[in-house]
């Protein structure tokens, strides 16, 4: 009888642990949207370290947020409701409509997509970040076509304190973490306003997939990836494929008829793959493993003879 009970407990351990991990992930979205806080974030990728100040406030359902780089070139991101403005990137200030451009917070995307077939969430112990007790959750990739994640989630509120992007070997290829955090602190209006006298504007950057059939397509994307959005121009197309968490943008545009060749680029966890052939330039880019962008770039095809 004791052996039977032990076997039953071992059989149930996996599903129970997964349910516990899913419950922790479910706390992230309310915490990110509803809590007031400010603190300092450190972002590490590709051998570079960036430090940012972050301010977040919820005014009866209206989210306001501002991130300010305090190392490197002056940059900031200002968020008000459904709009996000990027300042100091070398271009004019640009605002993105979140309802069209997708989720702004990667931690939020992880919490909502981790139950898809491409990932499996498990509990991974406990820890501390910026003086706050945390529950560790690992979101493991099911295959080589996407990265995995490790999250440190604040035990009382569910706010993500640290997120590691994991390569195939389980090592972090990108990290973002609080080094100092004041939970419950309500930022002042001045902390949430953009520098200078620049007003937020709404700019549509990529329309969701509509009824127009695609003129280019990836017939067999990696399992879990689907075409989510597309933008067509006179000389090409941009396709956005995603599994709900990882995303790959595929650009196809006219190029000189004599151009042929290929190139590979990497910046931190972001990989890009390009091909030039038959008067076309194909570029696939995303925060995914190199093999993933290579497959998208190699297999994109014209529909109905458009190429």
C-alpha positions in Angstrom: 0.0 0.0 0.0 2.8 2.4 0.9 4.6 1.7 -2.4 1.3 2.3 -4.3 0.9 5.6 -2.5 4.5 6.6 -3.3 4.1 5.7 -7.0 0.8 7.8 -7.1 2.6 10.8 -5.5 5.5 10.6 -8.0 3.0 10.4 -10.9 1.2 13.5 -9.7 4.3 15.5 -8.9 4.9 16.7 -12.5 1.4 18.0 -13.1 1.2 19.6 -9.6 4.5 21.4 -10.1 3.4 22.6 -13.5 0.1 23.9 -12.1 2.1 25.8 -9.4 4.4 27.4 -12.0 1.4 28.5 -14.1 -0.2 30.0 -11.0 2.9 32.1 -10.4 3.1 33.2 -14.1 -0.6 34.2 -13.9 0.3 36.8 -11.2 2.7 38.7 -13.4 0.1 40.5 -15.6 -1.9 42.0 -12.8 1.3 43.0 -11.0 2.8 44.7 -14.0 -0.4 46.6 -14.8 -1.7 47.5 -11.3 1.3 48.1 -9.0 3.0 51.5 -8.3 6.8 51.2 -8.1 10.1 52.7 -9.1 13.6 51.3 -9.2 16.8 50.7 -11.1 17.1 48.0 -13.8 20.3 46.5 -15.2 20.2 45.0 -18.7 23.1 42.6 -19.8 23.4 41.3 -23.3 26.2 40.7 -25.8 28.9 41.7 -23.3 27.3 45.1 -22.7 25.7 46.4 -19.6 23.0 49.1 -19.5 21.4 50.7 -16.5 17.9 52.2 -16.5 15.6 54.0 -14.0 12.0 52.8 -14.2 8.8 54.5 -12.9 5.4 52.9 -13.0 2.0 54.2 -11.8 -1.6 53.1 -12.2 -4.2 55.9 -12.2 -7.5 54.1 -11.9 -6.7 51.7 -14.8 -4.6 54.2 -16.8 -1.0 52.9 -16.9 1.8 55.4 -17.0 5.5 54.3 -17.2 8.9 55.8 -18.0 12.3 54.2 -18.5 15.4 56.4 -18.6 18.8 55.2 -19.5 21.4 56.4 -17.0 24.4 54.8 -18.8 25.4 55.2 -22.4 23.7 57.6 -24.8 20.6 59.5 -23.4 17.5 57.5 -24.2 14.1 57.0 -22.7 10.8 55.2 -23.2 7.6 56.8 -22.1 4.3 55.0 -21.9 0.9 56.4 -21.4 -2.1 54.1 -21.7 -1.9 52.3 -25.1 1.0 54.5 -26.5 4.7 54.1 -26.1 7.2 56.8 -27.2 11.0 56.1 -27.8 13.2 59.2 -27.4 16.9 59.5 -28.0 17.4 56.8 -30.6 18.9 59.1 -33.2 15.5 59.5 -34.9 12.5 61.7 -34.3 10.4 60.6 -31.3 8.2 57.7 -32.3 5.1 56.4 -30.6 3.7 52.9 -31.0 0.0 52.0 -30.5 0.2 48.9 -28.3 -3.1 47.6 -29.5 -1.5 47.2 -32.9 2.2 46.7 -32.2 1.8 43.9 -29.6 2.9 43.6 -26.0 5.4 46.0 -24.7 6.6 44.0 -21.7 8.4 40.7 -22.4 7.6 39.4 -18.9 3.9 40.0 -19.6 4.3 38.1 -22.9 5.9 35.2 -21.1 3.1 35.0 -18.5 0.5 34.8 -21.3 2.3 32.5 -23.7 4.1 30.1 -21.5 1.3 27.5 -21.6 1.6 27.2 -25.4 2.9 23.9 -26.9 6.4 25.4 -27.5 7.1 25.9 -23.7 6.8 24.1 -20.4 6.8 26.0 -17.1 8.2 24.5 -13.9 9.1 25.7 -10.4 12.8 26.1 -9.9 13.4 27.0 -6.2 13.6 30.3 -4.4 15.9 33.3 -4.3 16.3 37.0 -3.6 16.6 40.0 -6.0 17.2 43.6 -4.9 16.4 42.6 -1.3 13.0 41.0 -2.2 12.2 37.3 -1.7 11.5 35.6 -5.1 10.0 32.4 -6.5 12.0 31.0 -9.5 10.1 29.7 -12.5 11.7 28.2 -15.5 9.9 28.4 -18.9 11.7 25.7 -20.9 11.6 25.7 -24.7 10.3 22.5 -26.2 12.7 22.5 -29.1 15.7 24.4 -30.7 13.5 27.0 -32.5 13.0 29.3 -29.5 14.7 30.4 -26.3 13.7 29.5 -22.8 13.3 31.8 -19.8 14.1 31.9 -16.1 12.1 34.3 -14.0 12.4 35.6 -10.4 8.9 36.6 -9.3 8.4 38.7 -6.1 6.6 36.4 -3.7 4.1 39.0 -2.2 3.0 40.8 -5.3 3.9 38.7 -8.3 6.1 41.4 -9.9 8.9 40.0 -12.0 12.2 41.0 -10.5 14.6 39.4 -13.0 14.3 37.7 -16.3 17.0 35.6 -18.0 16.8 34.5 -21.6 18.2 31.0 -21.9 20.1 29.5 -24.8 20.1 25.8 -25.8 22.7 25.0 -23.1 20.6 26.6 -20.4 22.9 29.5 -19.9 21.7 33.1 -19.9 22.2 34.9 -23.2 20.4 38.0 -22.0 19.5 39.3 -18.5 17.4 42.1 -17.1 17.0 42.6 -13.3 16.2 45.1 -10.6 19.1 46.2 -8.5 16.9 48.5 -6.4 13.1 48.5 -6.1 10.6 50.6 -4.1 7.4 48.6 -4.2 4.3 50.7 -3.4 6.1 53.9 -4.2 3.9 56.2 -6.3 6.0 58.2 -8.8 5.4 61.9 -9.2 4.0 63.3 -12.5 7.4 64.8 -13.3 9.0 61.3 -13.2 6.5 60.0 -15.8 6.7 62.8 -18.3 8.9 62.8 -21.4 11.9 65.0 -21.5 11.5 68.2 -23.4 8.3 69.5 -24.9 7.5 66.5 -27.1 3.9 65.2 -27.3 2.9 61.6 -27.7 1.5 60.7 -31.1 -0.1 57.6 -32.4 1.6 55.9 -35.3 0.4 52.6 -36.8 3.5 50.5 -37.4 2.3 47.1 -38.4 -1.3 46.2 -39.1 -2.7 42.9 -37.8 -3.2 40.2 -40.4 -6.4 41.1 -42.4 -8.3 39.4 -45.2 -5.8 40.2 -47.9 -4.0 37.0 -48.9 -0.2 37.2 -48.4 1.9 37.6 -51.5 4.8 36.0 -49.8 4.7 33.2 -47.2 6.7 30.7 -45.2 5.0 27.4 -46.1 6.4 25.4 -43.2 7.5 27.6 -40.3 8.8 25.9 -37.1 6.1 24.3 -35.0 4.1 26.8 -33.1 4.9 29.8 -35.3 2.0 31.4 -37.1 1.7 34.5 -39.4 0.3 37.2 -37.0 0.7 40.4 -39.1 1.7 41.7 -42.4 2.5 45.0 -44.2 2.6 45.4 -47.9 4.5 48.0 -49.9 5.0 48.7 -53.6 8.4 47.0 -53.5 8.1 44.3 -50.8 6.4 43.0 -47.7 7.0 42.6 -44.0 5.7 39.4 -42.4 5.5 38.9 -38.6 5.6 35.2 -37.4 5.2 34.4 -33.7 4.4 31.6 -31.3 2.9 34.1 -28.9 6.2 34.8 -27.2 9.1 34.5 -29.7 8.8 36.5 -32.9 10.5 36.6 -36.3 10.1 39.4 -38.8 10.6 38.5 -42.5 11.3 41.3 -44.9 11.2 40.8 -48.7 12.1 43.7 -51.0 13.4 44.4 -54.4 17.1 44.5 -54.9 19.5 44.9 -57.8 19.2 42.1 -60.3 22.9 41.3 -60.1 23.1 40.9 -56.4 23.6 37.4 -55.0 24.9 36.2 -51.7 24.1 35.8 -48.0 25.1 37.3 -44.6 24.6 36.5 -41.0 24.5 39.0 -38.1 24.1 38.8 -34.3 23.6 41.4 -31.6 23.3 39.8 -28.2 20.3 37.4 -28.4 19.1 38.9 -31.7 20.0 37.0 -34.9 19.5 38.1 -38.5 19.9 36.2 -41.8 19.9 37.7 -45.3 19.8 36.4 -48.8 20.0 38.2 -52.2 18.8 36.3 -55.2 16.9 36.9 -58.5 16.4 40.6 -57.8 15.1 40.2 -54.3 16.5 40.7 -50.8 15.2 38.5 -48.0 15.9 39.4 -44.3 14.7 37.4 -41.3 15.4 38.9 -37.9 14.3 38.1 -34.3 15.3 37.4 -30.7 15.5 33.7 -31.5 18.3 31.2 -32.1 20.3 31.5 -35.3 18.8 28.3 -36.7 15.3 29.8 -36.5 16.0 33.0 -38.6 18.0 30.9 -41.0 15.0 28.6 -41.6 12.6 31.5 -42.2 15.0 33.3 -44.6 15.6 30.1 -46.6 12.0 29.0 -46.9 10.1 32.2 -47.7 8.3 31.8 -51.0 6.4 34.0 -53.4 2.7 33.2 -53.8 1.1 33.1 -57.3 4.2 34.0 -59.1 4.8 37.4 -57.3 8.6 36.7 -57.2 
